[in-house]
Amino acid sequence: MTGAGPALSGKQVWQRLMAGNLRFVQGLFMRRNLVDLRRTLSQGQQPEAAVLCCSDSRVAAEIIFDQSLGDLFVVRTAGLVLEPTSIGSLEYAVAHLHVPLLVIKGHECCGAVTAAVEHPEVDEGHIGAIVRQIAPAAAQARQSGVSGPELVEAATEQHLRALAETLRRQSPIIGEALDAGRLDLVVSKYYLNSGQVLTLNATF
């Protein structure tokens, strides 16, 4: 997506990301001159979206959306859990890089969510801090009566939707940008085998 041109809306950026995901699914990656791109980007960055996604090695946003250097401002934490520095990183993208789109991209078979479902009281270094943030979503998903892998996926989707509300509530910068229409937000989920990203919720 890198390149000068008229500013795009959050919806238009999402459409471009989904077109990139289709290329990824089909294995038809866009060719890029990374040598020239590196030189251009040494002068500064203008990413078109911020992405909150998992640290899982299988779910790199730039690859899944067939994007390149300079296209996405990506914040990765295990289970997408939020803390002051990750929220601050997303705020920087909104307030200073003026991205029109914030994407929350979870994925199926998430290990952090599985741990919250199966071992919510885990006490292993700082890993417990990750699990504790996801545990409320797991508890709420359990009330639906599902179990096994279905429970993990239900908890994942509950957690992703809760993250959107948490960002709006805990970050005045993000909340005000959403309310003013300067920023759109998409909650999405990536499927490991198919390579597809599906939209769960969007502000447009």
PyMOL commands that set and color helices and strands:
alter all, ss='L'
color gray80, all
select helices_A, chain A and resi 10-26+34-41+61-64+78-80+84-95+111-118+127-142+148-170+172-180
alter helices_A, ss='H'
color red, helices_A
select strands_A, chain A and resi 49-54+72-77+101-107+184-190+197-202
alter strands_A, ss='S'
color yellow, strands_A
deselect
rebuild
show_as cartoon
